[in-house]
Amino acid sequence: MYMTPLFRVVLIVASLLTLTGIVRKVRNAKVEIETSIFWIGFSALLLILSIFPKIAEVIADLLGIYSTVNFIFLFVIFVLLVHQFTNSIKISQMENKLKELTQEIAVRELRKKDLEKREEEK
């Protein structure tokens, strides 16, 4: 089963809108380069699959997926799940780092108060 022209147009428009949005965010320095590279690559891949639907058809056939559209949806879901997982790992690492930094600041403040008390006692 092939991609309908309407679906191809929707994919092209969505890809171009995503690409435009990311470029705007990068210009305003609101997105990290690593994140923008992912989204630019993701939208470029969707654009390629929508402009050249034979690629998606061949891959769908190789994987035994009946419909090219189903392959596109599965591909998008898979890529977004992997991206979400990597983001979860980054968030977890940041939370751990934040906890460590908070504890370090608390220890430093406690030491500072302790030194101040000792100086007052002298």
C-alpha positions in Angstrom: 0.0 0.0 0.0 1.4 3.4 -0.9 1.2 6.9 0.6 -1.6 9.1 -0.6 -0.8 12.5 -2.1 -2.6 14.2 0.8 -0.5 12.3 3.4 2.7 13.2 1.5 1.6 16.9 1.5 0.8 16.8 5.2 4.3 15.2 5.9 6.0 17.8 3.8 4.2 20.7 5.5 4.8 19.3 9.0 8.5 18.7 8.3 8.9 22.3 6.9 7.0 23.8 9.9 9.1 21.8 12.3 12.3 22.9 10.5 11.2 26.5 10.4 10.3 26.5 14.1 13.6 25.0 15.2 15.6 27.4 13.1 13.7 30.3 14.7 14.3 28.9 18.2 18.0 28.5 17.5 18.3 32.1 16.2 16.7 33.3 19.5 19.1 31.0 21.5 16.2 29.2 23.1 17.2 25.7 22.1 20.5 23.8 22.7 22.4 22.9 19.6 22.2 19.2 20.4 18.4 19.3 20.6 18.1 21.4 17.5 20.3 19.0 15.5 17.9 16.2 16.5 14.8 18.1 15.4 16.4 19.3 12.2 17.5 15.8 11.4 14.1 14.4 12.3 12.3 16.9 10.1 14.8 16.4 7.2 14.2 12.6 7.4 10.4 13.0 7.3 10.9 15.4 4.4 13.0 12.9 2.5 10.5 10.1 3.2 7.6 12.2 2.0 9.3 13.5 -1.1 10.7 10.0 -2.0 8.0 7.6 -0.8 9.6 4.7 -2.5 12.2 4.7 0.3 9.5 4.2 2.9 7.8 1.6 0.7 10.9 -0.5 0.3 11.7 -0.3 4.1 8.1 -1.2 4.9 8.3 -4.2 2.6 11.6 -5.3 4.0 10.1 -5.2 7.6 6.9 -6.9 6.5 4.7 -3.9 7.3 1.6 -3.9 5.1 1.2 -0.2 4.7 3.8 2.5 4.1 1.8 4.9 6.2 1.9 2.4 9.1 5.7 2.3 8.7 5.9 6.1 8.8 3.8 6.2 12.0 5.8 3.4 13.6 9.1 5.1 12.6 8.0 8.4 14.1 6.8 6.8 17.3 10.0 4.8 17.7 12.3 7.8 17.1 10.2 10.0 19.5 10.3 7.2 22.2 14.1 6.9 21.9 14.4 10.7 22.1 12.1 10.8 25.2 14.2 8.0 26.8 17.4 9.9 26.3 15.8 13.1 27.6 14.6 11.1 30.7 18.2 10.0 31.3 19.5 13.6 31.0 16.8 14.9 33.4 17.7 12.2 35.9 21.4 13.1 35.7 20.6 16.8 36.1 18.4 16.0 39.1 21.3 14.1 40.7 23.7 16.9 40.0 21.3 19.4 41.4 20.9 17.4 44.6 24.7 17.1 44.9 25.1 20.9 44.4 22.4 21.7 46.9 24.0 19.4 49.5 27.4 21.0 48.8 26.0 24.5 49.2 24.3 23.4 52.5 27.6 22.0 53.8 29.5 25.2 52.9 26.9 27.4 54.6 27.1 25.2 57.7 30.9 25.4 57.7 30.7 29.2 57.3 28.3 29.5 60.2 30.5 27.3 62.3 33.6 29.4 61.5 31.6 32.6 62.4 30.6 31.1 65.7 34.2 30.2 66.5 35.4 33.7 65.7 32.7 35.2 67.9 33.8 33.0 70.8 37.4 34.2 70.6 
